[in-house]
Amino acid sequence: MLPILIVDEDQPSLETLQNCIKFLGYSVVSANTFTEALRVLETLYVDLVIVDLSGCNRMKGSPFAADILRIQPKARIIFLTGDPMGCVPSHACLVKPYLLSDLHQAIETH
């Protein structure tokens, strides 16, 4: 299985999410910024990109999703947000707070 890329500007949140995903049995790579994530995607194939949109708005998420799919058209994307209105149309979204089981289900089904 290809790794999951996590994108989160908040280092403690990134590390927590990384540990949760490893606990679920997945391989993980991470990036602290959208720019760093795009560099990772140019050199490493991933199965899924999980992006925390905290502090960002929907307009930033949609172009970022387009950039992800331009580089890796088969990548799946899950957005994490604290605001239900912050979900990006046509992509999976988990609203915080969520359970580990919700994250696992999203990874398996999206």
LOKE-492019 format. One record per residue: residue in three letters; x, y, z of N, C-alpha, C, CB in turn. Coordinates in steps of 0.05 Angstrom, whole numbers, plus 32768, in hexadecimal, padded with zeros to 4 digits. Last residue first. Glycine has a CB too. Example, Ala and Ser with C-alpha at 12.3 -4.5 7.8 and 13.67 -1.06 7.14 Angstrom:
SER81017FD3808E81117FEB808F81028001809D811A7FF48072 ALA81087F8E809C80F67FA6809C81087FBE809C80E27FA780B5 
***
This chain:
HIS7EFE8082801B7F01809980097F1980977FF87F0180B38018 THR7F008056803E7EE98058802B7EEC807080177ED0805B8039 GLU7F2C8056805F7F25803D80517F108042803B7F1A802A8065 ILE7F2D808A80747F44808080657F3C806780547F5B80788078 ALA7EFB808A808E7F00809C80787F18809380677F0680B98083 GLN7F05806380B67EF0805F80A27EF48071808A7ED4806480AE HIS7F2D807E80D37F32806480C77F1E805E80B17F31804D80DC LEU7F1180AB80E67F2880AE80D47F2E809480C57F4180B680E5 ASP7EEB809181057EE280A180EF7EF980A580DB7ED880BD80F9 SER7F0C807A812C7EFC8068811B7EF2807781027EE5805B812A LEU7F1E80A781467F31809781377F23808481247F438087814A LEU7EED80DC813D7EF880C4814B7F0D80B6813A7EE180B18153 TYR7EF58123813B7EEC810A81307EF980F381407EF381088112 PRO7EDF816681477EEF814F814E7EE3813681427EF1814C816D LYS7EE9816F81017EF4816B811C7EDF817381317F0E817C8120 VAL7ED0814C80CA7ECE816480DB7ED7815E80F77EB0816E80DB LEU7EEC8136808F7EE6812F80AB7EE6814980BB7EFC811B80B6 CYS7EDB812A804C7EE1813E80607EDA8133807C7ED18158805B ALA7EEA811E80077EE2811480217EEB812980367EEF80F98028 HIS7ED4814B7FD47EE9813C7FE17EDF81347FFD7F03814D7FE3 SER7EAC816B7FBE7EB581547FAE7ECD81457FBA7EBD815D7F93 PRO7EBC81A77FE17EAA81967FD17EB881817FC17E9981A87FBF VAL7EDB81A7801F7EE081AD80037ECD819B7FF27EFE81A87FFB CYS7EC381C4805B7EC881AD804A7ECA81B5802D7EB18198804E GLY7EB681EE807B7ED081EE80707ED681D7805E7EE481F08085 MET7E8881E780967E8681F7807D7EA181F8806E7E7C82138083 PRO7E9981CD80C37E8B81BD80AF7E8881CC80957E7081B580B9 ASP7ED881D880DD7EC081E780D47EB281D780BE7EC7820380CA GLY7F0681BF80E47EF681C480FC7EDC81D180F57F0681D5810F THR7F1A818C80B67F1381A780BC7F0481A980D67F0381B480A6 LEU7F3D816780857F35816980A17F30818680A77F4C815E80B4 PHE7F33814580487F38815E80567F2E815C80737F2A81758048 ILE7F50811480227F3E811880387F46813380457F3F8101804D ILE7F5880F97FE27F5D81107FF37F47811080097F5D812A7FE4 ARG7F7F80CC7FB97F6680D27FC77F6C80E97FDB7F5A80B97FD6 ALA7FA080CD7F7B7FA180D17F987F8580D77FA27FB580E87F9F LYS7FA280CB7F447F9480B57F527F9480B87F707FA1809B7F4B PRO7FC180F77F337FA480F67F2C7F9480E07F3B7FA180F27F0F GLN7FEE811B7F4B7FE780FF7F4F7FC980FB7F4C7FF180F57F6B ILE7FEF81507F37800881417F3A800381237F3C8017814B7F53 ARG7FB9815D7F367FC981637F1E7FE381527F1F7FD081817F1C LEU7FA981527F6A7FA081417F547FAE81467F3A7F8281447F50 ILE7FC2817C7F857FC881607F8C7FC1814F7F747FB881587FA5 ASP7FA981A87F6D7FC681A57F6A7FCE81887F707FD681B87F7D ALA7F7581A17F7E7F7A81A07F627F98819C7F5D7F7181BA7F54 ALA7F7C81A87FB57F73818E7FAB7F79818C7F8D7F55818B7FB0 PHE7F8B81DE7FB47F9E81CA7FBD7F9681AE7FB47FA181CB7FDC PRO7F5B81F67FA47F7281F77F927F8781E27F9A7F7E82137F92 SER7F3B81E67FD37F3481DE7FB87F4C81DF7FA57F1E81EE7FAE GLY7F5481FF80007F5381E27FFE7F4D81D87FE17F3E81D78010 LYS7F4E82357FF97F69822A7FF97F69820C7FF57F7882318013 MET7F1782397FFE7F2482427FE57F4082387FE37F2382607FE2 ARG7F0C822B80327F068218801C7F14822080027EE782188017 ASN7F45824180597F29824180517F25822F803A7F20825E804A CYS7F6C822F80947F69823480777F4C823680707F78821E8066 GLY7F6B822180C87F77823B80C17F76824280A47F94823A80CA SER7F6A81DE80B57F6881F280CB7F77820B80C47F7381E680E6 LEU7F6B81B680917F6581D180877F6381E5809D7F4C81D08077 ASP7F95818180887F878190809D7F8481AD80947F96818F80B8 VAL7F90814D805B7F98816A805E7F87817680747F9481798043 ILE7FAA811380437F98811E80587FA2813A805E7F98810B8072 VAL7FAC80ED800A7FB6810680167FA28110802A7FBD811C8000 LEU7FBE80AC7FF57FAB80BE80017FB980D6800C7F9B80B08018 ASP7FE780917FDD7FCB80877FD97FB7809C7FE07FC7806D7FE9 VAL801E80AD7FBA800F80A87FD27FF3809E7FCA800D80C27FE3 TYR806080AF7FA0804480A87F9B803680A27FB6804180907F88 LEU808D80E47FA2808380CC7FB0806680C77FAA808880CE7FCE THR809981147F8A80AE81007F8C80A580E57F9780C4810A7F9D GLU806E81367F8B807D81347F728092811E7F72808A814F7F6C LEU805D81347FBF804D81267FAB805B81247F90803381357FA7 VAL808381547FD7808281387FDE807381297FC8807481337FFA ARG807481857FC1808F817A7FBB808F815D7FC180A481897FCC LEU8041818B7FD8804381887FBB805F817D7FB3803E81A37FAE ALA80518191800E8041817A8006804381757FE88023817D800E GLU806A81C2800D807981AB8014806B8191800B807F81AA8032 THR803C81E28002805381E17FEF806481C97FF4806481FB7FF3 PHE801C81DA802F801381D18015802A81CE80017FFD81E5800A THR804481C28067803881D78056802E81CB803C804D81EE8051 ASN805881968080804E81AB8091804081C28081806481B780A1 ALA804E815180738057816B806A804A8180807B8050816F804C SER805E810A807780518123807F805D813C807380508125809D VAL804A80C6806F805D80DB806A804F80F58071806980DC804C VAL803C80848086803680A18086804F80B1807F802C80AA80A2 SER80198047808280338055807E802C8073807A8043804A8066 TYR7FEA802C80B17FF180388098800D804580997FDC804D808F GLY7FD4801A80E17FE3800880D07FEB801380B57FD37FF080CC LEU7FC0803A81087FAC802B80F77FBA801980E37F9A803F80E9 PHE7FEE8052811A7FE1803F812B7FCC802E811C7FD2804E8142 LYS7FF6807580F08009805F80F37FFC804981048023806980FF ILE7FCC809880FC7FCB808980E27FDF807280E37FD2809C80CB CYS7FDC80AC812D7FC3809E812B7FC2808D81117FAB80B2812A ASN800D80C58120800D80AE81327FF3809E8130801080B8814F GLN7FF880EE80FE800C80DB80F4800C80C28106802880E780F3 LEU7FDA810B81237FCD80FD810C7FDF80E881017FC5811280F7 THR8004811D81447FEE810D814F7FE080FE81397FD9811F815D GLU8023813B8120802E8124812D8019811281398042812C8143 LEU7FFE816381128009815280FE80148138810A8020816180EE SER7FF7817C81437FE0816F81367FEA815B81217FCD8183812A PRO802B8191814B8020817E815E8008816F81528017818C8177 GLN803081B3811B8041819C811F803581888134805C81A58129 ASP800481CC80EE800781CB810B801681B181127FEC81CC811A GLU7FFC81C480B9800F81D880C1801581D880DE800581F480B9 ASP7FF8818780977FEE819780AE800381AA80B77FE5818580C6 VAL7FEC815080727FF5816C806F7FE7817C80867FED81788053 ILE8002810F80667FF3812180787FFE813D80747FF581178095 LEU7FFD80DA8039800980F4803E7FF78105804F801081038023 ILE80058096803E7FF280AC8041800280C580477FDD80A68058 PRO802680688010802380778029800C808C8027803D80858030 LEU8009802D7FF1801880467FF0801380568009800F80567FD7 MET80117FE880008000800080008012801980007FED80008018 
***
